[in-house]
Amino acid sequence: MTYYIMRVKGKAKIPDYIQLRDENLTLIGYFRPNRKERLDKVIKDVEDAEKVQLAIDELVDYGKMTKVVI
């Protein structure tokens, strides 16, 4: 399975968000990086969700699409 993740910078009181997209670049999740329970609702396989969470934790750049192959 291939996922694409992108970190979106928030402004003022709006926090940063993560966009999670599938291999067709269809948006399947939009949540704050510290909300692991939201990721678990989108990705049912626990191991896959952990790998995506590790990739999210390593994101530094805003607005850059990152490919995660599982």
Buried (B, 14 or more C-beta within 10 A) or exposed (E): EEBBBBBEEEEEEEEBBBBBBBEEEEEBBEBEBEBEEBBBEBBEEEEBBBBBBEBBEEBEEEEEEBEBEB
